[in-house]
C-alpha cells in the first residue's frame, strides 16, 4: 500500500496518538469504537508509531471517549435534521465518516492549517463537509459559516489547551451567532490543572493543560445563554472501568475510588 510521508510539528504528534489509539481498538476482537477509518489512515502514513509516547490504556480510553461524543452528536442530528456541526480541534479524527450524517447536515472540521492540509491528503472529500484551517481562538473562522440553523459544537480533547478567557470568548461567539444548539466537550478538574501546572513549574517548562472545570454552573454565568444539560464522569464510565480493570478486585477498587476521581475528567453537554 502506498504511504504518505508525514511531517508534523512536535507538539502536533498528539493527533497521531489519538488516531493510533482508535486504530489499535479497531484491530481487537471486540472493538469499542471500531474506527476502521482510523486504521486505514494509519496504514497509509509512513511513520514509526512505536516512537509515539502513547499513554497506557489509550486503545481503550480514546475509543470510549469518542464513542460517547459520537452518541451525543447522533442524538442531536436526529432531532435537528437541518443542523450544522462544528467539529473543533478535529485533528485527524474520522468522526464525519463514522457518523455519516444524512443529507441536509452541514459539517465543518476546524483545526490549525497544517493539520487541515494533512487531512486533505489522508481523507477523501465528503459531501457538505468543509475544512477550515484556523485556530479556534481566531474570531474570523466563524464568519464564513451561516448562522441561521441549529448547531452542535463538538470540542473533544480540545478546551484544556485553551485559557479560560479563550474558552469563554469562543462560547460567547458561538452562542451569539446561532439561534440554538448544544456544545459538548470534556474537561479536567481544577485540581488536575493545578497539579499539571505545579509539575511544569518544577520542571521549568510550560504547562500542557491550561483550563479546567470547577462548578459547571459558573460557565452559565460567564456565557449567559448556556444551560447545563448533562454532566458525566468519564473515569467511572462502566465501559471504561470494565475494559481497564477487568478483575473483580480492580473493579471494586475503582468503585471505591469513584468519589475521588469522578470529577477529574468529565463530559459536559450544554444547550442554548
Phi, psi and omega in degrees: 000136180292138181245160178258137170284121186254134177229110179234148172297152183306317183290346181266003179294342177301332177297323179288326180298312181295322179294317183293320178300319179289325178295318179299320178300319183294342181270356181277166180291329182231073185293152178276307183260329183054052182277082180292338177294317178298317180296320179296320179292317179303320182288343178274339189271130177273087184207143178275094184290345176292340180279346180291141176274072183283124180300146178299132180085007182297331180289352175252307186296319181293315175296322178298315180298312181296320180299321180294316179290327174300317181298314178298320180295315179299320179301315182294316182294325178295326181274340183225080186289357179245027191268177177245140174248127172250106180263094189273140183060045189296333183057225178254021182292146183258026187307317182299328179279325178295316183281326180051066186299146181289166177302141181107340177272134174254124187245132179236120173263125186237128174196180182298151186305320182291329178288318178297321178298321178294320177302320181300328180280329190263333183243147176286161175290150176225151186295135178059028172242124187240140181255130180237117179268098183194153167292140180292343179277350177281119183297338189290336187294337180284342188298327185275000184258128179296142184250027185253014181233162170296153183224143166242129182253120179253120180232070182275125176064030186242309197294335179294345179267359178255162174280163178301319180298320179293320179297313181296318179296319179298311181294325179294319178295318182292313181291339177277344184263322188257150183292323179197165179167193177226151172236122181240136184197167173249153181210144174277160176285162177297322179297322178295317179296317179299319179298316180297320180293320178296319179297319179295320179296320179295328180268359182056046179231169178284138178294141181277335180244139188240322187242137177225164183253126172263251175284115184295342179289338179294333178292330176295326178288319181290325179235090193303333181284342184283142174226128180291128179253314185218138174226122184229135175283123181286316187289346177251013175299131184307317183295322179292313182297316181297321183284321183274338182232073188291333183279155179299320181298317180291323178295320178296318178297320179298320179293321179295324181279352184313308182302333183273329186255348190296337180260001181295318176223124181229154173255135183236145173229117176248152174233162176211000000 
